[in-house]
Amino acid sequence: CLQTLRAQGPRFTSAVFSPDGKLALTASLNPVAQIWRVDSGKCVHTLGGHRNSVCSATFSPDGARALTASQDGDAKVWSVASGECLHTLS
């Protein structure tokens, strides 16, 4: 095991690597997703704003954006660099 990432709450629902393998994106039963540095295990951004559990999360092919989907019925597009929500898809 190279790193252990700890969920901010009950447990993770999904986890994926960025295209370059330097970051990981996790979704959890809490209404947040998190972006992590793989080499250090440090959380870079906590992506909040959903009203219910985040079911899944993925990176765009270029690694510049992240997409989260929640049980609240919304999907959100995030900037990986800033952690800012760029769009909410309802």
N, CA and C of each residue as an Amber inpcrd file, in Angstrom:
protein
   270
   0.8420000  -1.1790000   0.0000000   0.0000000   0.0000000   0.0000000
   0.8920000   1.2480000   0.0000000   0.7160000   2.1210000  -0.9720000
   1.5150000   3.3390000  -1.0610000   0.9080000   4.4910000  -0.2700000
  -0.4070000   4.6020000  -0.2490000  -1.0960000   5.6630000   0.4820000
  -2.4440000   5.1530000   0.9580000  -2.9230000   5.7070000   2.0580000
  -4.2710000   5.4650000   2.5330000  -4.9700000   6.8080000   2.6140000
  -6.0800000   6.9460000   1.9050000  -6.8690000   8.1730000   1.9210000
  -8.0510000   7.9520000   2.8450000  -8.3170000   8.8830000   3.7300000
  -9.3920000   8.7490000   4.7050000 -10.6110000   9.5580000   4.2750000
 -11.7550000   8.9040000   4.2150000 -13.0030000   9.5700000   3.8420000
 -13.3770000  10.6210000   4.8660000 -13.9640000  11.7030000   4.3830000
 -14.4680000  12.7500000   5.2650000 -15.8960000  12.3640000   5.6340000
 -16.0330000  11.3200000   6.4120000 -17.3490000  10.8170000   6.7740000
 -17.3840000   9.3100000   6.7100000 -18.5640000   8.7510000   6.4820000
 -18.7490000   7.3020000   6.6080000 -17.8680000   6.4410000   5.7010000
 -17.8500000   6.7060000   4.3950000 -17.0290000   5.8900000   3.4910000
 -17.0640000   6.4620000   2.0830000 -16.1230000   5.9980000   1.2770000
 -16.0710000   6.4020000  -0.1240000 -17.0730000   5.5950000  -0.9460000
 -17.6270000   6.2300000  -1.9640000 -18.4890000   5.5280000  -2.9110000
 -17.7840000   5.2820000  -4.2370000 -16.7420000   6.0750000  -4.5410000
 -15.9280000   5.8320000  -5.7390000 -14.5900000   6.5320000  -5.5960000
 -13.6260000   6.0690000  -6.3700000 -12.2940000   6.6780000  -6.3860000
 -11.6680000   6.4410000  -7.7550000 -11.0770000   7.4990000  -8.3220000
 -10.4380000   7.3990000  -9.6430000  -9.1440000   8.2030000  -9.6400000
  -8.2130000   7.7950000 -10.4950000  -6.9790000   8.5360000 -10.7150000
  -7.1830000   9.5720000 -11.8130000  -6.4510000  10.6890000 -11.7060000
  -6.4120000  11.6670000 -12.7970000  -5.6700000  11.0430000 -13.9770000
  -5.8440000  11.6060000 -15.1820000  -5.1540000  11.0430000 -16.3480000
  -3.6360000  10.9490000 -16.1890000  -3.0240000  11.8830000 -15.4680000
  -1.5670000  11.8330000 -15.2870000  -1.1470000  11.0120000 -14.0670000
  -2.1330000  10.5150000 -13.2910000  -1.8480000   9.6670000 -12.1410000
  -1.3590000  10.4050000 -10.9020000  -1.2970000  11.7330000 -10.9390000
  -0.7910000  12.5030000  -9.8000000  -1.8600000  12.8130000  -8.7560000
  -3.1310000  12.7850000  -9.1650000  -4.2390000  13.1080000  -8.2690000
  -5.2180000  11.9450000  -8.1980000  -5.9820000  11.9200000  -7.1270000
  -7.0940000  10.9830000  -6.9960000  -8.3320000  11.7990000  -6.6670000
  -9.4750000  11.3430000  -7.1330000 -10.7590000  11.9950000  -6.8850000
 -11.6560000  10.9750000  -6.2120000 -12.1630000  11.3250000  -5.0330000
 -13.0390000  10.4080000  -4.3030000 -14.4040000  11.0370000  -4.1030000
 -15.4170000  10.1810000  -4.1180000 -16.7870000  10.5630000  -3.7810000
 -17.1400000   9.8120000  -2.5030000 -18.0760000  10.3720000  -1.7330000
 -18.3980000   9.7400000  -0.4560000 -19.8870000   9.8270000  -0.1490000
 -20.2820000   9.1340000   0.9000000 -21.6710000   9.1800000   1.3430000
 -22.0400000  10.5620000   1.8730000 -21.0410000  11.3900000   2.1900000
 -21.2950000  12.7810000   2.5360000 -21.5590000  13.5570000   1.2460000
 -22.0570000  14.7720000   1.3390000 -22.3190000  15.5490000   0.1170000
 -21.0760000  16.2570000  -0.4200000 -19.9160000  15.6030000  -0.3480000
 -18.6710000  16.1870000  -0.8560000 -17.8760000  15.1440000  -1.6400000
 -17.0290000  15.6590000  -2.5280000 -15.9890000  14.8610000  -3.1750000
 -14.6730000  15.5230000  -2.7850000 -13.5820000  14.7810000  -2.9050000
 -12.2800000  15.3370000  -2.5460000 -11.2530000  15.0070000  -3.6110000
 -10.3560000  15.9680000  -3.8470000  -9.2160000  15.7660000  -4.7410000
  -7.9770000  15.6480000  -3.8640000  -7.1820000  14.6050000  -4.1050000
  -6.0250000  14.2660000  -3.2770000  -4.7600000  14.2210000  -4.1210000
  -3.6410000  14.5890000  -3.5180000  -2.3260000  14.3410000  -4.1210000
  -1.9570000  12.8990000  -3.7850000  -1.6750000  12.1190000  -4.7940000
  -1.3700000  10.7030000  -4.5880000  -0.0330000  10.5320000  -3.8600000
   0.9600000  11.3540000  -4.1850000   2.2860000  11.1710000  -3.5930000
   2.3200000  11.4470000  -2.0930000   1.4940000  12.3880000  -1.6290000
   1.5200000  12.7590000  -0.2090000   0.2930000  12.2940000   0.5780000
  -0.7920000  11.9660000  -0.1360000  -2.0390000  11.6140000   0.5390000
  -2.7770000  12.8170000   1.1060000  -2.3550000  14.0210000   0.7480000
  -2.9860000  15.2540000   1.2400000  -4.1840000  15.6330000   0.3810000
  -5.2490000  16.0880000   1.0360000  -6.4170000  16.5980000   0.3270000
  -6.0940000  17.9780000  -0.2350000  -6.2690000  18.1390000  -1.5490000
  -6.0050000  19.4030000  -2.2230000  -7.2590000  20.2830000  -2.2060000
  -8.4030000  19.6860000  -2.5040000  -9.6780000  20.4160000  -2.5270000
 -10.7910000  19.5200000  -2.0000000 -11.7030000  20.1130000  -1.2490000
 -12.9580000  19.4700000  -0.8880000 -14.0380000  20.1450000  -1.7080000
 -14.7160000  19.3520000  -2.5200000 -15.7230000  19.8740000  -3.4410000
 -17.0930000  19.7420000  -2.7900000 -17.5780000  20.8110000  -2.2060000
 -18.8580000  20.8120000  -1.5050000 -19.9280000  21.4880000  -2.3380000
 -21.1680000  21.3290000  -1.9180000 -22.2580000  22.0000000  -2.6240000
 -23.4000000  21.0840000  -2.9910000 -23.1740000  19.7800000  -2.9680000
 -24.2910000  18.8540000  -3.1780000 -25.1230000  18.8070000  -1.9010000
 -26.3760000  18.3950000  -2.0460000 -27.2820000  18.3060000  -0.9000000
 -27.4650000  16.8760000  -0.4050000 -26.8240000  15.9140000  -1.0690000
 -26.9530000  14.5120000  -0.6920000 -25.6600000  13.7910000  -1.0690000
 -25.6070000  12.5010000  -0.8280000 -24.4060000  11.6990000  -1.0980000
 -23.9210000  11.8790000  -2.5300000 -22.6050000  11.8870000  -2.6930000
 -22.0040000  11.9160000  -4.0210000 -21.7810000  10.4680000  -4.4470000
 -22.4810000  10.0640000  -5.4940000 -22.4650000   8.6630000  -5.9460000
 -21.2350000   8.3220000  -6.7680000 -20.8110000   9.2700000  -7.5930000
 -19.6700000   8.9940000  -8.4540000 -18.9540000  10.2920000  -8.7960000
 -17.7180000  10.1470000  -9.2340000 -16.9010000  11.2900000  -9.6100000
 -15.8560000  10.8210000 -10.6120000 -15.5060000  11.6890000 -11.5410000
 -14.5110000  11.3430000 -12.5500000 -13.7940000  12.6000000 -13.0270000
 -12.6170000  12.4100000 -13.6160000 -11.8660000  13.5010000 -14.2260000
 -12.2110000  13.5920000 -15.7100000 -12.0950000  14.8040000 -16.2720000
 -12.1770000  14.9640000 -17.7230000 -10.9220000  14.3440000 -18.3370000
 -10.9640000  14.0060000 -19.6260000  -9.7860000  13.3760000 -20.2540000
  -8.4980000  14.1900000 -20.1410000  -8.6190000  15.5200000 -20.1120000
  -7.4080000  16.3490000 -19.9790000  -7.0230000  16.6050000 -18.5220000
  -7.8450000  16.1500000 -17.5680000  -7.5480000  16.2990000 -16.1500000
  -7.8110000  17.6870000 -15.5900000  -8.3450000  18.6000000 -16.3880000
  -8.5660000  19.9790000 -15.9460000  -9.8590000  20.1520000 -15.1570000
 -10.8170000  19.2580000 -15.3820000 -12.1070000  19.3550000 -14.6890000
 -12.4560000  18.0330000 -14.0470000 -13.3560000  18.1260000 -13.0780000
 -13.9030000  16.9370000 -12.4340000 -15.4240000  17.0190000 -12.5500000
 -16.0580000  15.8810000 -12.6060000 -17.5150000  15.7960000 -12.6740000
 -17.9850000  14.9370000 -11.5160000 -18.9330000  15.4640000 -10.7320000
 -19.5130000  14.7020000  -9.6280000 -21.0090000  14.5450000  -9.8720000
 -21.5580000  13.4160000  -9.4290000 -22.9940000  13.1640000  -9.5240000
 -23.4980000  12.7690000  -8.1430000 -24.6410000  13.3540000  -7.7770000
 -25.1560000  13.1690000  -6.4270000 -26.5610000  12.5990000  -6.4350000
 -26.9290000  12.0090000  -5.3120000 -28.2940000  11.5220000  -5.1390000
 -29.2890000  12.6710000  -5.0260000 -28.8060000  13.9180000  -4.9610000
 -29.7150000  15.0620000  -4.9580000 -30.2460000  15.3650000  -6.3550000
 -29.7540000  14.6340000  -7.3650000 -30.2130000  14.8120000  -8.7380000
 -29.3590000  15.7660000  -9.5520000 -28.3320000  16.3450000  -8.9520000
 -27.4590000  17.2820000  -9.6550000 -26.1140000  16.6390000  -9.9840000
 -25.5520000  17.0970000 -11.0810000 -24.1610000  16.8120000 -11.4110000
 -23.4530000  18.1580000 -11.4230000 -22.2090000  18.1810000 -10.9950000
 -21.4570000  19.4310000 -10.9490000 -20.1220000  19.2590000 -11.6670000
 -19.7290000  20.3060000 -12.3920000 -18.4390000  20.3510000 -13.0760000
 -17.5440000  21.2890000 -12.2710000 -16.3410000  20.8130000 -11.9470000
 -15.4150000  21.5300000 -11.0720000 -14.0990000  21.8160000 -11.7680000
 -13.4610000  22.9050000 -11.4100000 -12.0850000  23.1700000 -11.8170000
 -11.1710000  22.3810000 -10.8830000 -10.3120000  21.5480000 -11.4340000
  -9.3860000  20.7840000 -10.6120000  -8.3350000  21.7140000 -10.0020000
  -7.9230000  22.7350000 -10.7310000  -6.8860000  23.6560000 -10.2440000
  -7.3560000  24.4680000  -9.0390000  -8.6010000  24.9630000  -9.0900000
  -9.0810000  25.8660000  -8.0400000 -10.0730000  25.2300000  -7.0710000
 -10.7090000  24.1280000  -7.4810000 -11.7500000  23.5250000  -6.6620000
 -13.0870000  24.2440000  -6.7830000 -13.1790000  25.1930000  -7.6950000
 -14.3880000  25.9870000  -7.8910000 -15.4130000  25.2230000  -8.7300000
 -16.6970000  25.3310000  -8.3510000 -17.7730000  24.7610000  -9.1510000
 -17.9860000  25.6380000 -10.3880000 -17.8500000  25.0450000 -11.5670000
 -17.9900000  25.7800000 -12.8090000 -19.4260000  25.7500000 -13.3390000
 -20.0990000  24.6030000 -13.1550000 -21.4680000  24.4450000 -13.6660000
 -22.2190000  23.4430000 -12.7920000 -23.5090000  23.6470000 -12.6500000
 -24.3850000  22.6540000 -12.0200000 -25.3650000  22.1910000 -13.0900000
 -25.4310000  20.8930000 -13.2820000 -26.3290000  20.2810000 -14.2730000
 -27.4740000  19.6310000 -13.5100000 -28.6970000  20.1080000 -13.7480000
 -29.8560000  19.5730000 -13.0320000 -30.8160000  18.8980000 -13.9740000
